[in-house]
Amino acid sequence: MLGIDDVLDRIGSVGFRCRGCGACCRRVAEDSNLVIVSPAEVRAIMAATGMAWDEVAEPYPEFIDAGNGGEYTLAWCIRRTKEACIFLRNGRCSVYAHRPWICRTYPFMLVDDDLRVSECPGLGTPISPREAYTLGADLCRRQAAEVAEEAGVQAVYRGATVPPRGRAVIDSEGVKELHG
């Protein structure tokens, strides 16, 4: 994994300032605004909004055949309309203080020892050392959270049973059967 100093150097060389345009929250292509979330992130949004799990999250759209007539997926995503994330209201994020790691760190992502950068109108804008540090620290925390979630999913998956002819999400908390 990259150290914080390497992350800060790379963010500084790219430059970034969020313009608050909401482009990352809108669907511009199939699944362009797909935000994968952990159960902990779903619960944080539920606590902040009073919404139920199914109002906040939907199963990751790609399902895997379980071999018993059932199927499963391994992640949750923030619920979306045809146009945008359900939390984009009047051009702003209505859960900004509780937004998921992906939203908090966009357009950057750490993958092993690589800083990946997605398209964003705010790229190339000078970033202050303090802002770079906040973003870099969030990226490192996000990567650690993703590694922990993946380990949790793997542990659950090893003992998971998908209901025959059913659909389920396997996450770090267990197997959640989908109804409807």
Buried (B, 14 or more C-beta within 10 A) or exposed (E): EBEEEBBBBBBBEBEBBBEEEBBBBBBEEEEEBBBBBBBBBBBBBBEBBEBEBEEBBBBBEEBEEBEEEBBBBBBBBBBBEEEBBBBBEEEEBBBEEBBBBBBBBBBBBBEEEEBEBEEBEBBEEEBEEEBBBBBBBBBBEBBEBBEEBBEBBEEBBEEBEBBEEBBBBBBBBBBBEBEE
